[in-house]
Amino acid sequence: MKRFFLLPLLLTALGQTGAEAQVSRLVHDVNYNVELSGTVSDGDYDYAPFWLTANRYGLSSVENNSGYLRAGVARHAETDSLRKWRIGYGLDLVVPINYTSDFVIQQCYADFQYKAIRLSIGAKERAEELKNAALSSGGLTYSNNARPIPQVRLELPQFWTIPKTGGWLAIKGHVAYGVYTDNSWQNEFHAAGNNYSNNSLFHSKAGFLRIGNTEKFPLSFTGGLEMYAQFGGKAWNVLTRGDDPNFDGSYVEMGSGLSDFWNVFIPGGSDATDGNYVNSEGNTLGSWHFSLNWDGDGWALKAYAEHYFEDHSQMFLEYGWKDMLWGVEATLPKNPFVTTVLYEHLRTTDQTGGVYHDATDILPVQISGLDNYYNHNIYGAWQHWGQAIGNPLLVSPIYNQDGSISFNHNRILAHHFGISGQPLPALGYRVLFSHIKSLGTYTKALTDPAYGNYFMVEANYAPRNFHGFSFTGAFATNGGDLLGHSVGGMLTVRKTGIFR
């Protein structure tokens, strides 16, 4: 059935002028990469240093010693930039050691694009919104920290200038539905009695507006909203219901019909655990984004903010926006020392306060506190294969030694720094440092705050005479009692090229 479904798309994409020639171009200008990577470290809790693990699209391990062999091919849709119809695809396979899987299909996708609109099908590494993927700590709702989720995604992948606005207004966005692939990890990782789920479905949507024309004036503003949901599937050991003492939370099945797909697109419906206190269906969350950019002559400055919300309690200004990710990024004039400097401050300690109360006949007051970021009573946590889909500084469930699939450090204050440079044409580097203070969660508060200090310096060398070879070395450390002390290094050898 899949072949018959894709056939009309392919026939249309190939056009009416020589199908053989069109098919032939799909096997030209194909990028390939082969990669061998290894990590060696030593630490208090047998954890590798944080920045050797985080923000690598889930292709990493928290174990002290790990490695992988990776090979992939990809043809980017942008290769057909002079055509109305553009086709891209990719396959990326990994054989790891000391990972959560013995074999990983990291990417497997096909892109069909007509002019500015793209239909993307499959698992694909996607950059976070309005952030520097190499230096940022990560977006709050979505980052490049977890493995890609297979999905069907309709999108404007790049900003599209609205006609007749003089180039001053541009938009981008997407709508997607997908499916989680981490059943085996959840089944094995959870301890008896802890909540876990299988066969969960995924939904995301986003819209962004850019105001400004840098060809006429260097200042521009970008703002937008992204929303995500986890729904469907089945779960075990969910919370009980206060209005129904006979409710059996040991096993619950969620809906996956058309109405459920609609209820996560326009938040509505309810879950089996809601009872008399109806909430939106599934695990819903999102972020507001704001970015102010100044593009100077040979330099640039960007200030940005992201506000995270769970359900509706923090979506608008009713309770005030105290929890935010604030950032500033400066691109310096060309020099051999420092190219970009970045600083971010993250606060997630408020969460609308530590009290939640549904309105009742006795006390008809609704208090929407206790948001409990990234946690959910049915789906456990906003994660994939143990890694946070959002910002990794909130300590992903894969670090939990009690077998709980939850975030036990979601109330944090953090300072994060990033620096990158290009001393030589063949040599580049980046430096990351993060300082975190954790208060635990409202339900599992820490008597004394826990602290973490994560550092990494990484250099990439791509000698011209080696024709596509590059060598990346990293040294990293952990400090503090949050993840314990550790020190280690990573070495990656990569060969890339193009089949023409």
Secondary structure, DSSP 8 states (H G I E B T S, - for coil): -HHHHHHHHHHHHH-SS-HHHHHHHTTSSEEEEEEEEEEEEEETTSB--GGGTSSSTT---SBSSEEEEEEEEEE-GGGGTTSSEEEEEEEEEEEEESSS-SSEEEEEEEEEEETTEEEEEEE-----TTS-TTTS---SS--SSS----EEEEEEEEEEE-TTSTT-EEEEEEEEEEE---HHHHHHHS-TT--EEES-EEEEEEEEEEE--TTT-SEEEEEEEEEEEEESSEEES---BTTBTT--TTEEE---SHHHHHHHHTT----TTTTTS---SSEEEEEEEEEEEEE-SS-EEEEEEEEEEETTTTTSSSS----EEEEEEEE-SS-SS-SEEEEEEEE-S-TT-S-EE---SSS---EE----TTEETTTEESEETTEESS-GGG--GGG-SS---S-S--SEEEEEEEEEEEEETTEEEEEEEEEEEEEE-STTEEEEEEEEEEEEEEEEE--GGGSSEEEEEEEEEEESSSS--EEEEEEEEEEEEEE-
